[in-house]
Amino acid sequence: MLDAAAAVFVTSGVDAPVRDIAAQAGVGTATIYRHFPTRADLIIGVYRHQVEACAEAGPALLASSATPYAALGRWIDLFVDFLVTKHGLAAVLRSDEAGFEALHAYFLDRLVPVCARLLDAAAAAGEIRSDLEAIQLMRGVGNLCIGAENDPGYDARRLVEILMAGLRRLG
C-alpha cells in the first residue's frame, strides 16, 4: 500500500484521491483507511517507508554495484525519487511543527550516515573528491529538486547528474 501511495503521490500529489491509491494497491478504500485513518497518517507512513527503503538500499547498492561511485549514483537516484514525494509532505505537515521536526530528525538520523558511508567508500576508492560531507551533498540534491514540482520543464535529474559528475576526482 505504501509503495502504491508513493507512486500516486509522485504523479498526482499528496492530495490524490484515496480511491486512486487503493486502485494502485489492488485493495479497497476501506483497507487504506483501516491502516491509515487520516491522510496525514498515510503521508507519514509513506515518508517513513521511503526513508527506510533509502536507508536499506545504501549498503545493498555498495555490495552489488561495480564501483562505490556507481553505488552512490544509484542511491542518489533513489534519494531524488524520495524527494519528489517529500516536497508535498512538507506542505501538508507544516501545521504540526513538532511532528514535522521529529520526522526531519528521523530523516537525518537514518539517511546522513548511509550517504556518508557511500561517499567515504567512493573517496577511498579514489573515484571522487574527499572534501564533501554527506549533509552537503544531500542539501545540494534537495535544493536542485525543489523547482521540479512547479515547472514541468524543470529537469532536476539532469541537474543532479551534473552535480554528481562534479564530484569526480580530476586527474
C-alpha positions in Angstrom: 0.0 0.0 0.0 2.8 2.4 0.9 4.6 1.9 -2.4 1.3 2.4 -4.3 0.6 5.6 -2.3 4.1 6.9 -3.0 3.6 6.2 -6.8 0.3 8.0 -6.8 1.7 10.9 -4.8 4.5 11.3 -7.3 2.1 11.5 -10.3 -0.9 13.2 -8.6 0.4 14.9 -5.5 -0.4 14.2 -1.8 -4.0 15.3 -2.3 -4.7 12.4 -4.7 -8.0 10.6 -4.0 -7.7 7.6 -1.7 -9.6 5.6 -4.3 -6.7 6.1 -6.7 -4.2 4.8 -4.1 -6.5 1.8 -3.3 -6.7 1.0 -7.0 -3.0 1.2 -7.5 -2.5 -1.1 -4.4 -5.2 -3.5 -5.5 -7.2 -3.1 -2.3 -10.4 -1.3 -1.3 -10.5 2.2 0.2 -11.6 0.7 3.5 -8.3 -1.2 3.7 -6.4 2.1 3.3 -8.5 3.8 5.9 -8.2 0.9 8.3 -4.4 1.2 8.2 -4.2 4.9 7.8 -7.3 6.7 9.4 -6.2 10.2 8.2 -4.4 11.5 5.1 -1.6 12.7 7.4 -1.2 9.2 8.8 -0.9 7.9 5.2 1.6 10.6 4.2 3.7 10.0 7.3 3.6 6.2 6.6 4.8 6.8 3.1 7.5 9.1 4.3 8.9 6.7 6.9 8.6 3.8 4.4 10.6 5.7 1.8 13.2 6.8 4.4 13.7 3.1 5.4 13.9 1.9 1.8 16.5 4.6 1.0 18.5 3.7 4.2 18.4 0.0 3.4 19.4 0.5 -0.2 22.7 2.1 0.6 24.6 -1.0 1.9 22.9 -3.2 -0.7 24.0 -1.0 -3.5 27.5 -0.7 -2.2 27.7 -4.5 -2.1 26.2 -5.1 -5.5 27.5 -2.2 -7.7 30.6 -2.4 -9.8 32.1 0.6 -8.0 31.4 2.7 -4.9 30.7 5.7 -7.2 28.2 3.7 -9.2 26.5 2.7 -5.9 26.5 6.4 -4.8 24.9 7.4 -8.1 22.2 4.8 -7.9 21.5 5.8 -4.3 21.2 9.4 -5.2 18.7 8.4 -7.9 16.6 6.8 -5.2 17.0 9.8 -3.0 15.7 12.1 -5.8 12.7 9.8 -6.1 12.1 10.2 -2.4 12.5 14.0 -2.5 9.8 14.3 -5.2 7.3 12.8 -2.7 8.7 14.6 0.3 8.0 18.1 -1.0 4.3 17.5 -0.9 4.6 16.0 2.6 6.3 19.1 3.9 3.4 21.4 2.9 0.9 19.1 4.5 2.7 18.7 7.8 3.8 22.3 8.3 0.8 22.9 10.6 2.3 20.3 13.0 5.7 21.8 13.5 6.7 19.4 16.3 5.7 16.4 14.2 7.4 17.8 11.2 10.7 18.4 13.2 10.5 14.9 14.5 10.2 13.5 11.0 13.0 15.6 9.8 15.3 14.4 12.6 14.3 10.8 11.7 15.2 11.5 8.1 18.6 12.9 9.0 19.4 10.2 11.5 18.7 7.4 9.0 20.0 8.9 5.8 23.0 11.0 6.5 25.1 8.0 7.8 24.1 6.0 4.7 25.2 8.8 2.3 28.4 9.3 4.4 29.3 5.6 4.0 28.8 5.8 0.2 30.8 9.0 -0.1 33.6 7.5 2.1 33.7 4.4 0.0 33.9 6.3 -3.3 36.5 8.7 -1.9 38.6 5.8 -0.5 38.5 4.2 -4.0 39.8 7.4 -5.4 36.7 7.9 -7.5 35.5 11.2 -6.0 36.9 14.2 -4.1 37.1 13.7 -0.4 36.2 17.1 0.9 32.4 16.8 0.8 30.2 15.9 3.7 27.1 13.8 3.3 24.8 16.6 4.5 26.2 19.0 2.0 25.5 16.6 -0.9 22.1 15.8 0.4 21.2 19.5 0.7 22.6 20.2 -2.8 20.5 17.4 -4.3 17.5 18.5 -2.3 17.8 22.1 -3.4 18.1 21.0 -7.1 14.8 19.0 -6.7 12.7 22.0 -5.4 11.9 23.5 -8.8 10.6 20.3 -10.3 7.2 20.5 -8.6 6.2 23.8 -10.1 7.7 23.6 -13.6 7.1 20.7 -15.9 10.1 21.7 -18.0 12.5 21.7 -15.0 14.8 18.7 -15.2 16.0 18.1 -11.6 17.5 14.7 -12.6 19.7 16.4 -15.2 20.9 19.0 -12.7 21.6 16.2 -10.1 23.5 14.3 -12.8 25.7 17.4 -13.4 26.3 17.8 -9.6 27.3 14.1 -9.4 29.7 14.5 -12.3 31.3 17.4 -10.4 32.2 15.0 -7.6 34.5 13.0 -9.8 38.2 13.3 -9.0 40.2 15.1 -11.6 43.4 13.6 -12.8 
